[in-house]
Amino acid sequence: MGAGMAQLEGYYFSAALSCTFLVSLLPFSAFSRALREPYMDEIFHLPQAQRYCEGHFSLSQIHPPSHET
């Protein structure tokens, strides 16, 4: 396989990834426009993330408890 063919495959791969990314933006954009209120567990995670960014956390809050018997 020549160098030109490898470069061409690289362009195809890059184009395929770009198209996949752009197509995935369509449903994400539609959901974001339709769901203006917090959904799932955002109400819990936003304050938790803010406390973490302020440095108010402990290791027990970061790591889930182990389920060892």
PEJO-V762969 format. One line per field, one symbol per residue. phi: phi as a letter, one per 40 degrees, with the letter a starting at -180 (. if undefined). psi: psi as a letter, one per 40 degrees, with the letter a starting at -180 (. if undefined). A space follows every 10 residues. Layout:
phi: ???
psi: ???
This chain:
phi: .ccccccccc cccccccccc cccccccccc ccccbccdbf bccccccccc ccccgcabcc ccccccbcb
psi: hidddddddd dddddddddd dddddddddd ddddgdiiib fddddddddd dddeegiidd ddhiiifi.
